Amino acid sequence: MNDILIIGGGVIGVSTAYFLARKGVSVTLIEKGDVAAGSSYGNAGLVCPCHSVPLPAPGMLTQGIKWLFDPESPFYVKPRLDADLLAWLWRFRSFSNRQAFDRAVPLLRDLQRASLDLYQTIIERENLACYFEKSGGLMLYRTAAGFEHGQKETAVLQKHGLQMKVLTGDETRQMEPLVRPDVVGGIHYEEDAHLTPDLFVKGLAAAAQAQGANLLTQTELLDLAREGDRITAVTTTRGTFRPEQVVLAAGVWSSLLARQLGLKLPLQPAKGYSVTVKRPSLSPQTHLHLGEAKVVVTPMGPHLRFAGTLELAGYDLSINQRRVQAILRAADDYLTGMEEKEIVEIWRGLRPCSPDGLPYIGRSITYSNLIIAAGHAMLGLSLGPITGQLAAALVAGERPSLDLAAFDVERFG
Ligand SMILES: Cc1cc2nc3c(=O)[nH]c(=O)nc-3n(C[C@H](O)[C@H](O)[C@H](O)COP(=O)(O)OP(=O)(O)OC[C@H]3O[C@@H](n4cnc5c(N)ncnc54)[C@H](O)[C@@H]3O)c2cc1C
């Protein structure tokens, strides 16, 4: 008998397993591939309170429509007749306004700050080697229009108490000498940090195991049996479990698994790419956002990672080389000394995006022994530890440290 079964070995599932194991709870995690096989593997590695913005920001859809026919654009919706996508876009549209944005920012900010604190505690306590650096981040703009837009967004985020500073072009270059002379300005994201995501998740998984968690990789969930208001059995490729409670933390696939239970958990997969290169001799010292290009450049020990694009193209994991090349080229537009790139790995992953830009964290009303922790879009790494801690508190019947009403897992019916 396994008391708690977690589905999914990404940053959310592994963090939940870690906090449960620390409470002395008997917990098993199943993962269809390896730990950190999904979106948690090759992402940009940012832990970023200053980026506490939901995906459906004002003007986002208009911009998306402008980019629709550009094969190298950073945001793309693959046109197709898909009822789930159309319903999702319809809801997304209703949240793409200032009021919804202003409601979401403080909710995300509080999660992010709590998560950053937990990162620092866990990395120190477990001695995790993951190149964690709390050195802030730097947003760069090449165009006056981009810089103006960035300053407006910064003013809104500063009102919500986030520590960000607008810099002139020269101040930006003083902070990061590799910035090209034609960069017109920047924003210093003072609260932010970065790390190598798969090293963190794998290190945390080992720490969870050392504290008693049972981690079963290459074990895929096949079927969920239910009776009344309870999940009674979980059939996997390696046997059937009859857990007391189930935590669904399967990233974007959570939506498909929830459907098996008759639950609506709207999520669209948003594909992004990263290209990891050997760290060049001239390399940025902290992570950079290339504003107009929507690319992030993150130093990760011996490597430098370029990440970007957001493609709503379903669960398709194919690699579009034009977009990959566009990510690499963008770096040369903003930085000097980046010409030589010795590629170590090209990767893509699917961000789990909810229509309102908020994650699903909570106990199901329909199934009394189901907890869902999924849908963190482009902030899932950042929000991993706090989500794990909150999910573990729910499992243990404790009062969560933050109000979870806005993250209600059945808010879309
Ligand atoms: C290019 C890119 C850059 C990003 N940059 C950042 C960043 O800088 N900062 C940030 O905070 N976030 C970033 N993100 C987002 C972040 O990667 C995700 O939000 C986060 O990894 C989601 O974690 P998760 O645990 O929910 O999902 P995942 O990591 O996808 O884990 C879910 C796991 O569930 C498993 N699974 C699925 N179905 C089953 C099944 N039937 N049985 C068993 N196991 C199953 C999968 O194999 C997978 O390992 C980025 C994403 C991308 C694509």
The ligand as an ORCA input file, in Angstrom:
! r2SCAN-3c Opt
* xyz 0 1
  C      12.061     27.041    -23.857
  C      11.504     27.078    -22.462
  C      12.079     27.953    -21.523
  C      11.558     28.036    -20.235
  N      12.182     28.828    -19.323
  C      11.730     28.878    -18.045
  C      12.393     29.655    -17.075
  O      13.417     30.271    -17.336
  N      11.871     29.711    -15.814
  C      10.727     29.044    -15.486
  O      10.266     29.168    -14.360
  N      10.098     28.257    -16.379
  C      10.570     28.147    -17.650
  N       9.942     27.360    -18.560
  C       8.718     26.652    -18.155
  C       9.056     25.421    -17.308
  O       9.998     24.636    -17.984
  C       7.782     24.616    -17.028
  O       6.744     25.444    -16.577
  C       8.047     23.567    -15.947
  O       9.171     22.796    -16.288
  C       6.829     22.668    -15.773
  O       7.167     21.671    -14.838
  P       6.199     20.453    -14.586
  O       6.820     19.617    -13.526
  O       4.803     20.942    -14.379
  O       6.147     19.686    -15.992
  P       7.222     18.771    -16.712
  O       8.605     19.165    -16.410
  O       6.841     18.713    -18.155
  O       7.013     17.368    -16.025
  C       5.877     16.575    -16.235
  C       6.340     15.139    -16.250
  O       5.203     14.297    -16.283
  C       5.561     13.143    -17.012
  N       4.366     12.458    -17.493
  C       3.471     12.918    -18.403
  N       2.504     11.997    -18.610
  C       2.786     10.942    -17.791
  C       2.176      9.671    -17.589
  N       1.054      9.293    -18.242
  N       2.751      8.826    -16.690
  C       3.882      9.185    -16.016
  N       4.519     10.345    -16.207
  C       3.969     11.241    -17.078
  C       6.413     13.699    -18.162
  O       7.254     12.724    -18.738
  C       7.187     14.814    -17.467
  O       8.475     14.435    -17.064
  C      10.440     27.233    -19.870
  C       9.894     26.351    -20.787
  C      10.410     26.248    -22.064
  C       9.815     25.267    -23.028
*
